[in-house]
Amino acid sequence: MALDMEAQYALEYLRLFPVDVVLLDGALMGRNYVSKFSVPLIGHVKDVRSNRYSQGGIVDGGFRDYVNKALQVMEEPLVMHMVMETYRARNKSTNALITRPYVVGRVGDREVYGFYVQYLPATLPIYTEYVGEPGMIQHVVSRIAPLSTMPRLGYPAPLYIVDRVAKVNADFRGGMVRLIMEKLGGEVLSELRGMYLRMGLNEYVKSN
C-alpha cells in the first residue's frame, strides 16, 4: 500500500513539474502505477529477501555459474559486494559501479531490469530495479551517485530521508568487509576472487 502511494504521488508530481527520472524506494515489480510513467523509473531495494537478480535475471552461463557457486556460501548482496570490490582492485576504480542489467520481469507491457549498484567503494551494493530505455541505465545511475554521500553512505539521500527506519552507521564501509571475512574466512574469499579473475568476469561490472 505504502509503495503504491509513493508511486501515485510521484505520478501526480510528474504532471505538475518537469522531471526526467523518478527515484522510488523499494522494488518496481508488483507495484501499481509503474506502467503509467513516461520517464525512467529506478527503485532501490535495501532488504533483499530473494535472489531475484541471480535466479530470474542472469542469462550468461559463465557469470550465472559463478554466482550460483558463491551463493552456496553467502547471500546475494555479499556476492555482488565481492564482485565489485574485486573489480575495483583490478581496475583502480572509485566510481559508482553496476552489475550487468538483466530483465527480471514485466510490469504491464514494460520490461523491468534488475541489477546491483554500488555508489561508493566498500559499501554494500543495493539491488535495483529499472523501467525505461536500457541504454539510459548508466546515465541515470551517474546522476544519482552524487546523492549517495550523505546522510547514509552508499544510499541515495532522498530515499534515506523518507525512510525513517534507516540508521546511519559510521563504520559501514569497513564493517561490511569485516562481516564478509568473519562469515567466510580468508581462504574461501580468496578462492572466489581468484575464480572471478580466472573466468574474466570483469565485463559483467560497469563503471559510471
Secondary structure as a PSIPRED ss2 file (coil, helix, strand):
# PSIPRED VFORMAT (PSIPRED V4.0)

   1 M C   1.000  0.000  0.000
   2 A H   0.000  1.000  0.000
   3 L H   0.000  1.000  0.000
   4 D H   0.000  1.000  0.000
   5 M H   0.000  1.000  0.000
   6 E H   0.000  1.000  0.000
   7 A H   0.000  1.000  0.000
   8 Q H   0.000  1.000  0.000
   9 Y H   0.000  1.000  0.000
  10 A H   0.000  1.000  0.000
  11 L H   0.000  1.000  0.000
  12 E H   0.000  1.000  0.000
  13 Y H   0.000  1.000  0.000
  14 L H   0.000  1.000  0.000
  15 R H   0.000  1.000  0.000
  16 L H   0.000  1.000  0.000
  17 F C   1.000  0.000  0.000
  18 P C   1.000  0.000  0.000
  19 V C   1.000  0.000  0.000
  20 D C   1.000  0.000  0.000
  21 V C   1.000  0.000  0.000
  22 V E   0.000  0.000  1.000
  23 L E   0.000  0.000  1.000
  24 L E   0.000  0.000  1.000
  25 D E   0.000  0.000  1.000
  26 G C   1.000  0.000  0.000
  27 A C   1.000  0.000  0.000
  28 L C   1.000  0.000  0.000
  29 M C   1.000  0.000  0.000
  30 G C   1.000  0.000  0.000
  31 R C   1.000  0.000  0.000
  32 N C   1.000  0.000  0.000
  33 Y C   1.000  0.000  0.000
  34 V H   0.000  1.000  0.000
  35 S H   0.000  1.000  0.000
  36 K H   0.000  1.000  0.000
  37 F C   1.000  0.000  0.000
  38 S C   1.000  0.000  0.000
  39 V C   1.000  0.000  0.000
  40 P C   1.000  0.000  0.000
  41 L E   0.000  0.000  1.000
  42 I E   0.000  0.000  1.000
  43 G E   0.000  0.000  1.000
  44 H E   0.000  0.000  1.000
  45 V E   0.000  0.000  1.000
  46 K C   1.000  0.000  0.000
  47 D C   1.000  0.000  0.000
  48 V C   1.000  0.000  0.000
  49 R C   1.000  0.000  0.000
  50 S C   1.000  0.000  0.000
  51 N C   1.000  0.000  0.000
  52 R H   0.000  1.000  0.000
  53 Y H   0.000  1.000  0.000
  54 S H   0.000  1.000  0.000
  55 Q H   0.000  1.000  0.000
  56 G H   0.000  1.000  0.000
  57 G C   1.000  0.000  0.000
  58 I C   1.000  0.000  0.000
  59 V C   1.000  0.000  0.000
  60 D C   1.000  0.000  0.000
  61 G H   0.000  1.000  0.000
  62 G H   0.000  1.000  0.000
  63 F H   0.000  1.000  0.000
  64 R H   0.000  1.000  0.000
  65 D H   0.000  1.000  0.000
  66 Y H   0.000  1.000  0.000
  67 V H   0.000  1.000  0.000
  68 N H   0.000  1.000  0.000
  69 K H   0.000  1.000  0.000
  70 A H   0.000  1.000  0.000
  71 L H   0.000  1.000  0.000
  72 Q C   1.000  0.000  0.000
  73 V C   1.000  0.000  0.000
  74 M C   1.000  0.000  0.000
  75 E C   1.000  0.000  0.000
  76 E H   0.000  1.000  0.000
  77 P H   0.000  1.000  0.000
  78 L H   0.000  1.000  0.000
  79 V H   0.000  1.000  0.000
  80 M H   0.000  1.000  0.000
  81 H H   0.000  1.000  0.000
  82 M H   0.000  1.000  0.000
  83 V H   0.000  1.000  0.000
  84 M H   0.000  1.000  0.000
  85 E H   0.000  1.000  0.000
  86 T H   0.000  1.000  0.000
  87 Y H   0.000  1.000  0.000
  88 R H   0.000  1.000  0.000
  89 A H   0.000  1.000  0.000
  90 R H   0.000  1.000  0.000
  91 N H   0.000  1.000  0.000
  92 K C   1.000  0.000  0.000
  93 S C   1.000  0.000  0.000
  94 T C   1.000  0.000  0.000
  95 N C   1.000  0.000  0.000
  96 A C   1.000  0.000  0.000
  97 L E   0.000  0.000  1.000
  98 I E   0.000  0.000  1.000
  99 T E   0.000  0.000  1.000
 100 R C   1.000  0.000  0.000
 101 P C   1.000  0.000  0.000
 102 Y E   0.000  0.000  1.000
 103 V E   0.000  0.000  1.000
 104 V E   0.000  0.000  1.000
 105 G E   0.000  0.000  1.000
 106 R E   0.000  0.000  1.000
 107 V E   0.000  0.000  1.000
 108 G C   1.000  0.000  0.000
 109 D C   1.000  0.000  0.000
 110 R E   0.000  0.000  1.000
 111 E E   0.000  0.000  1.000
 112 V E   0.000  0.000  1.000
 113 Y E   0.000  0.000  1.000
 114 G E   0.000  0.000  1.000
 115 F E   0.000  0.000  1.000
 116 Y E   0.000  0.000  1.000
 117 V E   0.000  0.000  1.000
 118 Q E   0.000  0.000  1.000
 119 Y C   1.000  0.000  0.000
 120 L C   1.000  0.000  0.000
 121 P C   1.000  0.000  0.000
 122 A C   1.000  0.000  0.000
 123 T C   1.000  0.000  0.000
 124 L C   1.000  0.000  0.000
 125 P C   1.000  0.000  0.000
 126 I E   0.000  0.000  1.000
 127 Y E   0.000  0.000  1.000
 128 T E   0.000  0.000  1.000
 129 E E   0.000  0.000  1.000
 130 Y E   0.000  0.000  1.000
 131 V E   0.000  0.000  1.000
 132 G C   1.000  0.000  0.000
 133 E C   1.000  0.000  0.000
 134 P H   0.000  1.000  0.000
 135 G H   0.000  1.000  0.000
 136 M H   0.000  1.000  0.000
 137 I H   0.000  1.000  0.000
 138 Q H   0.000  1.000  0.000
 139 H H   0.000  1.000  0.000
 140 V H   0.000  1.000  0.000
 141 V H   0.000  1.000  0.000
 142 S H   0.000  1.000  0.000
 143 R H   0.000  1.000  0.000
 144 I H   0.000  1.000  0.000
 145 A H   0.000  1.000  0.000
 146 P H   0.000  1.000  0.000
 147 L H   0.000  1.000  0.000
 148 S H   0.000  1.000  0.000
 149 T C   1.000  0.000  0.000
 150 M C   1.000  0.000  0.000
 151 P C   1.000  0.000  0.000
 152 R C   1.000  0.000  0.000
 153 L C   1.000  0.000  0.000
 154 G C   1.000  0.000  0.000
 155 Y C   1.000  0.000  0.000
 156 P C   1.000  0.000  0.000
 157 A H   0.000  1.000  0.000
 158 P H   0.000  1.000  0.000
 159 L H   0.000  1.000  0.000
 160 Y H   0.000  1.000  0.000
 161 I H   0.000  1.000  0.000
 162 V H   0.000  1.000  0.000
 163 D C   1.000  0.000  0.000
 164 R C   1.000  0.000  0.000
 165 V C   1.000  0.000  0.000
 166 A C   1.000  0.000  0.000
 167 K C   1.000  0.000  0.000
 168 V C   1.000  0.000  0.000
 169 N C   1.000  0.000  0.000
 170 A C   1.000  0.000  0.000
 171 D C   1.000  0.000  0.000
 172 F H   0.000  1.000  0.000
 173 R H   0.000  1.000  0.000
 174 G H   0.000  1.000  0.000
 175 G H   0.000  1.000  0.000
 176 M H   0.000  1.000  0.000
 177 V H   0.000  1.000  0.000
 178 R H   0.000  1.000  0.000
 179 L H   0.000  1.000  0.000
 180 I H   0.000  1.000  0.000
 181 M H   0.000  1.000  0.000
 182 E H   0.000  1.000  0.000
 183 K H   0.000  1.000  0.000
 184 L H   0.000  1.000  0.000
 185 G C   1.000  0.000  0.000
 186 G H   0.000  1.000  0.000
 187 E H   0.000  1.000  0.000
 188 V H   0.000  1.000  0.000
 189 L H   0.000  1.000  0.000
 190 S H   0.000  1.000  0.000
 191 E H   0.000  1.000  0.000
 192 L H   0.000  1.000  0.000
 193 R H   0.000  1.000  0.000
 194 G H   0.000  1.000  0.000
 195 M H   0.000  1.000  0.000
 196 Y H   0.000  1.000  0.000
 197 L H   0.000  1.000  0.000
 198 R H   0.000  1.000  0.000
 199 M C   1.000  0.000  0.000
 200 G C   1.000  0.000  0.000
 201 L H   0.000  1.000  0.000
 202 N H   0.000  1.000  0.000
 203 E H   0.000  1.000  0.000
 204 Y H   0.000  1.000  0.000
 205 V E   0.000  0.000  1.000
 206 K E   0.000  0.000  1.000
 207 S E   0.000  0.000  1.000
 208 N C   1.000  0.000  0.000
